[in-house]
Amino acid sequence: MIINDLIRDLMIEHEKTISDVVNITGCNIERVEDIVLRDLSPTPNEAQLIFEMFGVSLSEVISY
């Protein structure tokens, strides 16, 4: 899924781990693992929190 690919790309680019995402966003670790490792879709709120963590706007996500 494209949104999951973008999240993984951002994590690699910014050298962040799943634990970093959990600690910064407050998202549940199981959900972050599902999103990053199992390609399950994030909720809109989860996606927004994760993208905000990397300073990415929704318009940038749409154009990806």
PyMOL Python script that loads the backbone (N, CA, C, O; Angstrom):
from pymol import cmd

cmd.read_pdbstr("""\
ATOM      1  N   MET A   1       0.848  -1.175   0.000  1.00  0.00           N
ATOM      2  CA  MET A   1       0.000   0.000   0.000  1.00  0.00           C
ATOM      3  C   MET A   1       0.895   1.239   0.000  1.00  0.00           C
ATOM      4  O   MET A   1       1.907   1.272   0.700  1.00  0.00           O
ATOM      5  N   ILE A   2       0.538   2.229  -0.761  1.00  0.00           N
ATOM      6  CA  ILE A   2       1.377   3.408  -0.956  1.00  0.00           C
ATOM      7  C   ILE A   2       1.622   4.162   0.350  1.00  0.00           C
ATOM      8  O   ILE A   2       2.747   4.589   0.609  1.00  0.00           O
ATOM      9  N   ILE A   3       0.597   4.330   1.169  1.00  0.00           N
ATOM     10  CA  ILE A   3       0.767   5.100   2.405  1.00  0.00           C
ATOM     11  C   ILE A   3       1.754   4.394   3.338  1.00  0.00           C
ATOM     12  O   ILE A   3       2.549   5.051   4.010  1.00  0.00           O
ATOM     13  N   ASN A   4       1.707   3.074   3.381  1.00  0.00           N
ATOM     14  CA  ASN A   4       2.641   2.321   4.219  1.00  0.00           C
ATOM     15  C   ASN A   4       4.065   2.449   3.689  1.00  0.00           C
ATOM     16  O   ASN A   4       5.016   2.567   4.462  1.00  0.00           O
ATOM     17  N   ASP A   5       4.204   2.424   2.361  1.00  0.00           N
ATOM     18  CA  ASP A   5       5.524   2.609   1.750  1.00  0.00           C
ATOM     19  C   ASP A   5       6.095   3.973   2.110  1.00  0.00           C
ATOM     20  O   ASP A   5       7.281   4.095   2.416  1.00  0.00           O
ATOM     21  N   LEU A   6       5.255   4.991   2.072  1.00  0.00           N
ATOM     22  CA  LEU A   6       5.703   6.341   2.406  1.00  0.00           C
ATOM     23  C   LEU A   6       6.145   6.416   3.866  1.00  0.00           C
ATOM     24  O   LEU A   6       7.170   7.023   4.175  1.00  0.00           O
ATOM     25  N   ILE A   7       5.385   5.808   4.753  1.00  0.00           N
ATOM     26  CA  ILE A   7       5.755   5.802   6.175  1.00  0.00           C
ATOM     27  C   ILE A   7       7.101   5.103   6.365  1.00  0.00           C
ATOM     28  O   ILE A   7       7.967   5.608   7.078  1.00  0.00           O
ATOM     29  N   ARG A   8       7.277   3.949   5.734  1.00  0.00           N
ATOM     30  CA  ARG A   8       8.558   3.237   5.846  1.00  0.00           C
ATOM     31  C   ARG A   8       9.704   4.071   5.270  1.00  0.00           C
ATOM     32  O   ARG A   8      10.780   4.142   5.863  1.00  0.00           O
ATOM     33  N   ASP A   9       9.474   4.705   4.109  1.00  0.00           N
ATOM     34  CA  ASP A   9      10.505   5.556   3.501  1.00  0.00           C
ATOM     35  C   ASP A   9      10.898   6.698   4.433  1.00  0.00           C
ATOM     36  O   ASP A   9      12.081   7.010   4.575  1.00  0.00           O
ATOM     37  N   LEU A  10       9.906   7.321   5.068  1.00  0.00           N
ATOM     38  CA  LEU A  10      10.187   8.419   5.998  1.00  0.00           C
ATOM     39  C   LEU A  10      10.960   7.917   7.214  1.00  0.00           C
ATOM     40  O   LEU A  10      11.878   8.587   7.689  1.00  0.00           O
ATOM     41  N   MET A  11      10.593   6.748   7.713  1.00  0.00           N
ATOM     42  CA  MET A  11      11.307   6.182   8.859  1.00  0.00           C
ATOM     43  C   MET A  11      12.768   5.929   8.509  1.00  0.00           C
ATOM     44  O   MET A  11      13.660   6.220   9.307  1.00  0.00           O
ATOM     45  N   ILE A  12      13.013   5.394   7.329  1.00  0.00           N
ATOM     46  CA  ILE A  12      14.394   5.136   6.901  1.00  0.00           C
ATOM     47  C   ILE A  12      15.145   6.443   6.716  1.00  0.00           C
ATOM     48  O   ILE A  12      16.269   6.599   7.192  1.00  0.00           O
ATOM     49  N   GLU A  13      14.513   7.382   6.018  1.00  0.00           N
ATOM     50  CA  GLU A  13      15.157   8.673   5.743  1.00  0.00           C
ATOM     51  C   GLU A  13      15.526   9.411   7.024  1.00  0.00           C
ATOM     52  O   GLU A  13      16.581  10.039   7.105  1.00  0.00           O
ATOM     53  N   HIS A  14      14.647   9.333   8.028  1.00  0.00           N
ATOM     54  CA  HIS A  14      14.873  10.043   9.291  1.00  0.00           C
ATOM     55  C   HIS A  14      15.495   9.155  10.362  1.00  0.00           C
ATOM     56  O   HIS A  14      15.664   9.575  11.507  1.00  0.00           O
ATOM     57  N   GLU A  15      15.838   7.919   9.979  1.00  0.00           N
ATOM     58  CA  GLU A  15      16.466   6.960  10.892  1.00  0.00           C
ATOM     59  C   GLU A  15      15.660   6.771  12.175  1.00  0.00           C
ATOM     60  O   GLU A  15      16.196   6.860  13.280  1.00  0.00           O
ATOM     61  N   LYS A  16      14.368   6.510  12.009  1.00  0.00           N
ATOM     62  CA  LYS A  16      13.472   6.284  13.140  1.00  0.00           C
ATOM     63  C   LYS A  16      13.055   4.823  13.187  1.00  0.00           C
ATOM     64  O   LYS A  16      12.885   4.177  12.153  1.00  0.00           O
ATOM     65  N   THR A  17      12.893   4.315  14.394  1.00  0.00           N
ATOM     66  CA  THR A  17      12.449   2.941  14.599  1.00  0.00           C
ATOM     67  C   THR A  17      10.963   2.932  14.944  1.00  0.00           C
ATOM     68  O   THR A  17      10.353   3.982  15.145  1.00  0.00           O
ATOM     69  N   ILE A  18      10.398   1.745  15.008  1.00  0.00           N
ATOM     70  CA  ILE A  18       9.003   1.619  15.437  1.00  0.00           C
ATOM     71  C   ILE A  18       8.852   2.204  16.835  1.00  0.00           C
ATOM     72  O   ILE A  18       7.868   2.890  17.110  1.00  0.00           O
ATOM     73  N   SER A  19       9.802   1.945  17.714  1.00  0.00           N
ATOM     74  CA  SER A  19       9.749   2.498  19.077  1.00  0.00           C
ATOM     75  C   SER A  19       9.754   4.021  19.059  1.00  0.00           C
ATOM     76  O   SER A  19       9.049   4.651  19.847  1.00  0.00           O
ATOM     77  N   ASP A  20      10.541   4.617  18.168  1.00  0.00           N
ATOM     78  CA  ASP A  20      10.559   6.077  18.047  1.00  0.00           C
ATOM     79  C   ASP A  20       9.180   6.596  17.658  1.00  0.00           C
ATOM     80  O   ASP A  20       8.692   7.573  18.227  1.00  0.00           O
ATOM     81  N   VAL A  21       8.557   5.937  16.686  1.00  0.00           N
ATOM     82  CA  VAL A  21       7.228   6.362  16.230  1.00  0.00           C
ATOM     83  C   VAL A  21       6.227   6.260  17.375  1.00  0.00           C
ATOM     84  O   VAL A  21       5.417   7.165  17.574  1.00  0.00           O
ATOM     85  N   VAL A  22       6.279   5.169  18.124  1.00  0.00           N
ATOM     86  CA  VAL A  22       5.376   4.980  19.262  1.00  0.00           C
ATOM     87  C   VAL A  22       5.602   6.070  20.303  1.00  0.00           C
ATOM     88  O   VAL A  22       4.644   6.677  20.781  1.00  0.00           O
ATOM     89  N   ASN A  23       6.858   6.323  20.657  1.00  0.00           N
ATOM     90  CA  ASN A  23       7.169   7.310  21.694  1.00  0.00           C
ATOM     91  C   ASN A  23       6.796   8.726  21.283  1.00  0.00           C
ATOM     92  O   ASN A  23       6.330   9.505  22.114  1.00  0.00           O
ATOM     93  N   ILE A  24       6.992   9.068  20.021  1.00  0.00           N
ATOM     94  CA  ILE A  24       6.721  10.432  19.564  1.00  0.00           C
ATOM     95  C   ILE A  24       5.234  10.661  19.315  1.00  0.00           C
ATOM     96  O   ILE A  24       4.707  11.719  19.658  1.00  0.00           O
ATOM     97  N   THR A  25       4.552   9.680  18.721  1.00  0.00           N
ATOM     98  CA  THR A  25       3.147   9.878  18.347  1.00  0.00           C
ATOM     99  C   THR A  25       2.165   9.435  19.416  1.00  0.00           C
ATOM    100  O   THR A  25       1.030   9.911  19.452  1.00  0.00           O
ATOM    101  N   GLY A  26       2.589   8.529  20.286  1.00  0.00           N
ATOM    102  CA  GLY A  26       1.676   7.983  21.281  1.00  0.00           C
ATOM    103  C   GLY A  26       0.782   6.882  20.728  1.00  0.00           C
ATOM    104  O   GLY A  26      -0.112   6.399  21.424  1.00  0.00           O
ATOM    105  N   CYS A  27       1.018   6.483  19.478  1.00  0.00           N
ATOM    106  CA  CYS A  27       0.251   5.386  18.876  1.00  0.00           C
ATOM    107  C   CYS A  27       0.616   4.072  19.564  1.00  0.00           C
ATOM    108  O   CYS A  27       1.718   3.918  20.092  1.00  0.00           O
ATOM    109  N   ASN A  28      -0.306   3.149  19.549  1.00  0.00           N
ATOM    110  CA  ASN A  28      -0.118   1.828  20.127  1.00  0.00           C
ATOM    111  C   ASN A  28       0.941   1.060  19.342  1.00  0.00           C
ATOM    112  O   ASN A  28       0.930   1.074  18.111  1.00  0.00           O
ATOM    113  N   ILE A  29       1.855   0.392  20.043  1.00  0.00           N
ATOM    114  CA  ILE A  29       2.958  -0.308  19.370  1.00  0.00           C
ATOM    115  C   ILE A  29       2.454  -1.393  18.422  1.00  0.00           C
ATOM    116  O   ILE A  29       3.019  -1.584  17.345  1.00  0.00           O
ATOM    117  N   GLU A  30       1.396  -2.104  18.811  1.00  0.00           N
ATOM    118  CA  GLU A  30       0.872  -3.147  17.929  1.00  0.00           C
ATOM    119  C   GLU A  30       0.345  -2.548  16.632  1.00  0.00           C
ATOM    120  O   GLU A  30       0.515  -3.133  15.563  1.00  0.00           O
ATOM    121  N   ARG A  31      -0.297  -1.380  16.720  1.00  0.00           N
ATOM    122  CA  ARG A  31      -0.825  -0.718  15.517  1.00  0.00           C
ATOM    123  C   ARG A  31       0.316  -0.238  14.630  1.00  0.00           C
ATOM    124  O   ARG A  31       0.244  -0.370  13.408  1.00  0.00           O
ATOM    125  N   VAL A  32       1.361   0.313  15.224  1.00  0.00           N
ATOM    126  CA  VAL A  32       2.496   0.780  14.419  1.00  0.00           C
ATOM    127  C   VAL A  32       3.159  -0.415  13.735  1.00  0.00           C
ATOM    128  O   VAL A  32       3.541  -0.325  12.568  1.00  0.00           O
ATOM    129  N   GLU A  33       3.298  -1.521  14.444  1.00  0.00           N
ATOM    130  CA  GLU A  33       3.851  -2.731  13.822  1.00  0.00           C
ATOM    131  C   GLU A  33       2.963  -3.210  12.679  1.00  0.00           C
ATOM    132  O   GLU A  33       3.462  -3.608  11.626  1.00  0.00           O
ATOM    133  N   ASP A  34       1.640  -3.173  12.885  1.00  0.00           N
ATOM    134  CA  ASP A  34       0.709  -3.569  11.823  1.00  0.00           C
ATOM    135  C   ASP A  34       0.877  -2.689  10.588  1.00  0.00           C
ATOM    136  O   ASP A  34       0.872  -3.186   9.462  1.00  0.00           O
ATOM    137  N   ILE A  35       1.023  -1.398  10.798  1.00  0.00           N
ATOM    138  CA  ILE A  35       1.156  -0.443   9.694  1.00  0.00           C
ATOM    139  C   ILE A  35       2.484  -0.632   8.970  1.00  0.00           C
ATOM    140  O   ILE A  35       2.520  -0.696   7.742  1.00  0.00           O
ATOM    141  N   VAL A  36       3.569  -0.720   9.723  1.00  0.00           N
ATOM    142  CA  VAL A  36       4.915  -0.751   9.137  1.00  0.00           C
ATOM    143  C   VAL A  36       5.294  -2.142   8.627  1.00  0.00           C
ATOM    144  O   VAL A  36       5.873  -2.266   7.548  1.00  0.00           O
ATOM    145  N   LEU A  37       4.977  -3.172   9.382  1.00  0.00           N
ATOM    146  CA  LEU A  37       5.441  -4.517   9.041  1.00  0.00           C
ATOM    147  C   LEU A  37       4.423  -5.358   8.274  1.00  0.00           C
ATOM    148  O   LEU A  37       4.802  -6.230   7.491  1.00  0.00           O
ATOM    149  N   ARG A  38       3.129  -5.099   8.496  1.00  0.00           N
ATOM    150  CA  ARG A  38       2.104  -5.971   7.915  1.00  0.00           C
ATOM    151  C   ARG A  38       1.240  -5.278   6.863  1.00  0.00           C
ATOM    152  O   ARG A  38       0.289  -5.871   6.352  1.00  0.00           O
ATOM    153  N   ASP A  39       1.564  -4.034   6.539  1.00  0.00           N
ATOM    154  CA  ASP A  39       0.837  -3.273   5.516  1.00  0.00           C
ATOM    155  C   ASP A  39      -0.650  -3.092   5.806  1.00  0.00           C
ATOM    156  O   ASP A  39      -1.449  -2.974   4.876  1.00  0.00           O
ATOM    157  N   LEU A  40      -1.034  -3.067   7.084  1.00  0.00           N
ATOM    158  CA  LEU A  40      -2.420  -2.747   7.408  1.00  0.00           C
ATOM    159  C   LEU A  40      -2.584  -1.234   7.357  1.00  0.00           C
ATOM    160  O   LEU A  40      -1.665  -0.492   7.704  1.00  0.00           O
ATOM    161  N   SER A  41      -3.740  -0.783   6.929  1.00  0.00           N
ATOM    162  CA  SER A  41      -3.971   0.652   6.758  1.00  0.00           C
ATOM    163  C   SER A  41      -4.053   1.367   8.100  1.00  0.00           C
ATOM    164  O   SER A  41      -4.714   0.891   9.023  1.00  0.00           O
ATOM    165  N   PRO A  42      -3.381   2.511   8.208  1.00  0.00           N
ATOM    166  CA  PRO A  42      -3.533   3.314   9.421  1.00  0.00           C
ATOM    167  C   PRO A  42      -4.880   4.020   9.400  1.00  0.00           C
ATOM    168  O   PRO A  42      -5.439   4.279   8.334  1.00  0.00           O
ATOM    169  N   THR A  43      -5.396   4.330  10.587  1.00  0.00           N
ATOM    170  CA  THR A  43      -6.589   5.168  10.643  1.00  0.00           C
ATOM    171  C   THR A  43      -6.176   6.570  10.207  1.00  0.00           C
ATOM    172  O   THR A  43      -4.988   6.892  10.218  1.00  0.00           O
ATOM    173  N   PRO A  44      -7.133   7.402   9.826  1.00  0.00           N
ATOM    174  CA  PRO A  44      -6.764   8.775   9.459  1.00  0.00           C
ATOM    175  C   PRO A  44      -6.002   9.491  10.574  1.00  0.00           C
ATOM    176  O   PRO A  44      -5.061  10.236  10.299  1.00  0.00           O
ATOM    177  N   ASN A  45      -6.400   9.272  11.829  1.00  0.00           N
ATOM    178  CA  ASN A  45      -5.726   9.913  12.955  1.00  0.00           C
ATOM    179  C   ASN A  45      -4.292   9.400  13.103  1.00  0.00           C
ATOM    180  O   ASN A  45      -3.369  10.185  13.319  1.00  0.00           O
ATOM    181  N   GLU A  46      -4.109   8.088  12.986  1.00  0.00           N
ATOM    182  CA  GLU A  46      -2.761   7.515  13.075  1.00  0.00           C
ATOM    183  C   GLU A  46      -1.869   8.059  11.963  1.00  0.00           C
ATOM    184  O   GLU A  46      -0.724   8.443  12.205  1.00  0.00           O
ATOM    185  N   ALA A  47      -2.402   8.087  10.751  1.00  0.00           N
ATOM    186  CA  ALA A  47      -1.623   8.595   9.618  1.00  0.00           C
ATOM    187  C   ALA A  47      -1.228  10.045   9.845  1.00  0.00           C
ATOM    188  O   ALA A  47      -0.082  10.424   9.600  1.00  0.00           O
ATOM    189  N   GLN A  48      -2.166  10.856  10.310  1.00  0.00           N
ATOM    190  CA  GLN A  48      -1.872  12.268  10.552  1.00  0.00           C
ATOM    191  C   GLN A  48      -0.780  12.422  11.600  1.00  0.00           C
ATOM    192  O   GLN A  48       0.145  13.211  11.411  1.00  0.00           O
ATOM    193  N   LEU A  49      -0.870  11.685  12.700  1.00  0.00           N
ATOM    194  CA  LEU A  49       0.145  11.767  13.754  1.00  0.00           C
ATOM    195  C   LEU A  49       1.523  11.366  13.237  1.00  0.00           C
ATOM    196  O   LEU A  49       2.523  12.019  13.534  1.00  0.00           O
ATOM    197  N   ILE A  50       1.565  10.293  12.466  1.00  0.00           N
ATOM    198  CA  ILE A  50       2.855   9.811  11.955  1.00  0.00           C
ATOM    199  C   ILE A  50       3.445  10.802  10.964  1.00  0.00           C
ATOM    200  O   ILE A  50       4.635  11.110  11.028  1.00  0.00           O
ATOM    201  N   PHE A  51       2.619  11.307  10.045  1.00  0.00           N
ATOM    202  CA  PHE A  51       3.143  12.258   9.063  1.00  0.00           C
ATOM    203  C   PHE A  51       3.563  13.566   9.721  1.00  0.00           C
ATOM    204  O   PHE A  51       4.563  14.165   9.323  1.00  0.00           O
ATOM    205  N   GLU A  52       2.808  14.017  10.727  1.00  0.00           N
ATOM    206  CA  GLU A  52       3.193  15.240  11.451  1.00  0.00           C
ATOM    207  C   GLU A  52       4.542  15.054  12.138  1.00  0.00           C
ATOM    208  O   GLU A  52       5.332  15.995  12.229  1.00  0.00           O
ATOM    209  N   MET A  53       4.803  13.849  12.616  1.00  0.00           N
ATOM    210  CA  MET A  53       6.080  13.544  13.262  1.00  0.00           C
ATOM    211  C   MET A  53       7.245  13.847  12.330  1.00  0.00           C
ATOM    212  O   MET A  53       8.307  14.288  12.771  1.00  0.00           O
ATOM    213  N   PHE A  54       7.039  13.608  11.041  1.00  0.00           N
ATOM    214  CA  PHE A  54       8.085  13.831  10.046  1.00  0.00           C
ATOM    215  C   PHE A  54       7.961  15.183   9.355  1.00  0.00           C
ATOM    216  O   PHE A  54       8.737  15.484   8.448  1.00  0.00           O
ATOM    217  N   GLY A  55       6.997  16.002   9.771  1.00  0.00           N
ATOM    218  CA  GLY A  55       6.819  17.315   9.173  1.00  0.00           C
ATOM    219  C   GLY A  55       6.270  17.263   7.757  1.00  0.00           C
ATOM    220  O   GLY A  55       6.546  18.144   6.943  1.00  0.00           O
ATOM    221  N   VAL A  56       5.490  16.226   7.464  1.00  0.00           N
ATOM    222  CA  VAL A  56       4.917  16.057   6.129  1.00  0.00           C
ATOM    223  C   VAL A  56       3.445  16.453   6.166  1.00  0.00           C
ATOM    224  O   VAL A  56       2.695  16.004   7.033  1.00  0.00           O
ATOM    225  N   SER A  57       3.041  17.293   5.221  1.00  0.00           N
ATOM    226  CA  SER A  57       1.646  17.729   5.160  1.00  0.00           C
ATOM    227  C   SER A  57       0.813  16.743   4.351  1.00  0.00           C
ATOM    228  O   SER A  57       1.344  15.934   3.590  1.00  0.00           O
ATOM    229  N   LEU A  58      -0.496  16.825   4.529  1.00  0.00           N
ATOM    230  CA  LEU A  58      -1.382  15.936   3.789  1.00  0.00           C
ATOM    231  C   LEU A  58      -1.302  16.186   2.290  1.00  0.00           C
ATOM    232  O   LEU A  58      -1.446  15.250   1.503  1.00  0.00           O
ATOM    233  N   SER A  59      -1.077  17.426   1.882  1.00  0.00           N
ATOM    234  CA  SER A  59      -0.950  17.704   0.445  1.00  0.00           C
ATOM    235  C   SER A  59       0.285  17.017  -0.130  1.00  0.00           C
ATOM    236  O   SER A  59       0.270  16.577  -1.279  1.00  0.00           O
ATOM    237  N   GLU A  60       1.349  16.923   0.656  1.00  0.00           N
ATOM    238  CA  GLU A  60       2.543  16.204   0.206  1.00  0.00           C
ATOM    239  C   GLU A  60       2.264  14.706   0.090  1.00  0.00           C
ATOM    240  O   GLU A  60       2.757  14.045  -0.823  1.00  0.00           O
ATOM    241  N   VAL A  61       1.475  14.182   1.017  1.00  0.00           N
ATOM    242  CA  VAL A  61       1.129  12.761   0.988  1.00  0.00           C
ATOM    243  C   VAL A  61       0.298  12.461  -0.255  1.00  0.00           C
ATOM    244  O   VAL A  61       0.522  11.453  -0.925  1.00  0.00           O
ATOM    245  N   ILE A  62      -0.649  13.322  -0.560  1.00  0.00           N
ATOM    246  CA  ILE A  62      -1.517  13.121  -1.718  1.00  0.00           C
ATOM    247  C   ILE A  62      -0.717  13.147  -3.010  1.00  0.00           C
ATOM    248  O   ILE A  62      -1.035  12.419  -3.950  1.00  0.00           O
ATOM    249  N   SER A  63       0.313  13.975  -3.066  1.00  0.00           N
ATOM    250  CA  SER A  63       1.100  14.089  -4.295  1.00  0.00           C
ATOM    251  C   SER A  63       2.166  13.002  -4.421  1.00  0.00           C
ATOM    252  O   SER A  63       2.846  12.926  -5.445  1.00  0.00           O
ATOM    253  N   TYR A  64       2.323  12.166  -3.403  1.00  0.00           N
ATOM    254  CA  TYR A  64       3.356  11.121  -3.406  1.00  0.00           C
ATOM    255  C   TYR A  64       3.069  10.062  -4.434  1.00  0.00           C
ATOM    256  O   TYR A  64       3.837   9.110  -4.570  1.00  0.00           O
TER     257      TYR A  64
END
""", "prot")
cmd.dss("prot")
cmd.show_as("cartoon", "prot")
cmd.util.cbc("prot")
cmd.orient("prot")
